[in-house]
Amino acid sequence: MSHLAAALFDVHAGQGLRQFAELAIALLLSSLIGLEREARQKSAGLRTHTLVGVGSALFMEVSIHGFGALLGTDGVALDPSRVAAQVVSGIGFIGGGLIFVRKDAVRGLTTAATIWLTCAIGMACGGGLPLLAIGATAVHFLIVRGFSKVSERIAAGSSSHRIDLRLTYQAQHGLLGRMLELCTGSGFRVTDVQVETRPDDTQVAAEVLLRLEGDGSAHRLVDALTELEGVRGVALGRQDDSTE
């Protein structure tokens, strides 16, 4: 029994202080990425990214050090890259689960790519490349923070914008058509129309959600719509253009 315990806990068999240090680095770096995602309230946050990073590092440790006892056996050759390739393939299932499509908008792409990058960072730590992992983590923050500001400036320089208009009105013949004509005449293109008719206390009322895109004045459009006879209320909101 003592010989078995000594073999299991042999620090010279690929489970010494260096391996624990590599796992700790993977824990730290993946946690930093997870905290950034958590702060932005994304679908995959601190726990998911940390587990992916540490798990990937552990897979690499097992791949490199876990099969040393089999070396020298007839027909056995150590190829750590095989496990690494399977980790890369397997992480795609997690990333794919974070991506969803709503109408013509794709959501979750940046978070899925971050999961993929966190996996690579964890593998680099487990593979004995901590400096490369630290550099990749720094690149992550450069991209998600620095590039976001660049994108915002580009978007601010563009005159075209997208807005949502939720209108409550008295259902009557031709009123919806007049509202749509007013939107298109104000420099907007109607990209989506969702109408819901509901019974009111005194008369039939309707609610419509209009998704608009264009370079017109949204506030002037709201003022013009409220002046239409039969329109009870207009709520203005800007669409979330984030695809993360």
N, C-alpha and C positions, 0 to 999 in steps of 0.2 A: 504493500500500500504506500509506503514511503517513497518507493521508486516511482510509482504512478503519479503521486503528488508532485514530486520533483520534476517529472517530465511535463506535467500539465502547466506548471508555473515556472518553467524555465525561462528566465529573462533573456537568454541568449538565443531563443528560438523565434525571433521575430515579434516579441511582445514585451519589449523593454521600454525604457524611458523615452527613447526617440519616437516610438510608435504612439505613446500617450501624448507626447508633445505635438505630433502631427494631428492627432485627433482634436487636441485642444485648439490648435490654430484653425482647423476646419470649423469647430464650434464657434469661435470668435468671429471669423469672417462671415460665415453664413448667418450668424445672429445679427450682424450689422446690416446685411442686406435685408433680412427679415424685418428688422425694426423700421427700415425705410419704407418697405411695403406696408407694414402695419400702420405707420403714420399716415399713409395715403388711403387707408381703409380699403385695401385691395382684397380680393377673394382668398389669396394665399398670403399669409402674414408671417409673423415671427416663428411660430411653431413649425409651420410647413417648411419654410426655407431652412431652418436649423436642422430639422430631421433629414432633409434631403442632403444637406452639406455633410453632416456627420456620417450618415449612412453611406454616401458615396466614398468618403474617405475610408470607412471601415471595409467596404468591398475591395478597395485597392490594397489595403493592408493584408486582407485575407488572400487576395490574388498573388501578392508578392511573397508573403511569408508563410501562408497557411499550408502549403503543399511540399515543404522542404523534406518531410519524412519520406515522401514518395520518390524523390530523386535517387537515381541509381538503380531503380527497379526497371526490369526489362520492358521496353516499349513505352516508358513514361518520359515525357519531356515537359518542362515547365514553360508555359506561355502566358504571362500575366496579361497580355493584351486581349486575350479572349474574354476574360471577365470584364475588363474595361469596356469592350465593345457591347457586351450585354447590358451593362449599366446605362450606357448611352441610349440603347434601344428602349430599355424599360422606362426611362424617365419620360419618354414621349407620351406614355399613357397618362401620367400626371399632368403634363403640359396640355395635352389634348382635352382633358376634362375641365380645364380652366377657360377654354375658348368657347364662346357661344355667339350665335348670330341672332340679332333682333332686327327684323326687316332687312334693310340694306346695310346695317352697321355691324361690324365685327368687334366684339369686346374680348378683352383678356389676352391679347397677343403679347403685350409687353410683360405682363405677369408670367405668362407661360415661358417667354424667352428668359426671364430672370430665373425661373426655376431651372431651366436648362443650364444657364451660366453658373448657378450655385452648385449644381451637380458637378460641373467641370472644375470649379474651385475646390470642392471637396476631394475630387479625384487627384487633383494636383497636390493637395496636402498629403493625402495618403500615399502618393507616389514619390514623396520626398522632394517636392518642388514648392516649398512654402513661399519663397520670394516671388515666383511666378503667380502663385495664388493671391498674394497681397497686391501685386500689380493689377491682376484682373479685377479684384474688388475695387480698387481705385478707379479703374476704367468704368466699372458699373456706375459708380456715383457720378462720374463725369458725364456719362450718357444720360442717365435718368434725371439728373438735376440740371446740368449745363445745357443739354440739348433741348430740354423742355422750355427753358427761357428763350432759346433761339427760335423754337417753333411758335411760342407766344408772340414774339416780335414779328415774325413773318405773318402770322394770322392778323396781328394788329395793323400791319401795313396793307392788308387786303381790304377793300371796301365791301366785299360780299360777306354776309353773315347769315346765320340761320336762327330762326325764332319759332317759338310755339305760341299760338293764340288759342285760348279756350273761351268760347263764346256761348252764352246762354241767351236764348231768344225765343220769341213766340213763333211756334211753327205755323207758317202761312205760305201760301204759294209764291214762289219766286224769291223769297228773302235770302235763302242760302246762295242762290245764283248771284244775287246782287252783292253779297258779301265777298264772294270769290272774285267777281269782276273788280270790286274795289281793291282787293289785294293785288291782283295782277296789274291794275292800273297805277298802283303806288310803287311799282318797281320790284315786286316780289314774284317769285315762281312758287306755285303750290305743289309741294312734294308729297303730301299725304293729307287725307280728309277722313276723320272718324266721327260719325254722327250717332248720337244716342237720343232717342225720343222717349220721353217719360210723361206720365200723367201729372198734371199740376192740380192745385186746389180749385182753380177757377177755369183753367183752360189748358190745352195741350202745349207743353213746353218742350224744347229740344236743347241739347248741348252738343257742340261740335268742337273737335280739336283739329286745328289747322297747323300743319308744319310748313313753314315758308323759308325760302332762301332768296336772297337778293341784296341789293345795295340801297334800298329805299329807307325812309325814316320810319322806324317801328312806332314811335310815339305819335307821329302824325297819322299813321294808319289806325292806331287805336282810337284817336280822337274822332276820325271820320266814321269808324264803325259804330261808336257809341251814339252818333247822331242819327243812325238809321232807325226808322220807326219799327218797333218790335224787338230791338236788341235790348236785353236786360242787363247784361254784364259782359265785360271783356277782361280777361286775365292774360298778362304778357309774361312770357318766360323764354329764356335763351336755352337752346339745346346744348346738351353736354357733348362736346366733340371728342372727349377722351376715348381712346381705343385701348386703354390699358386694362 
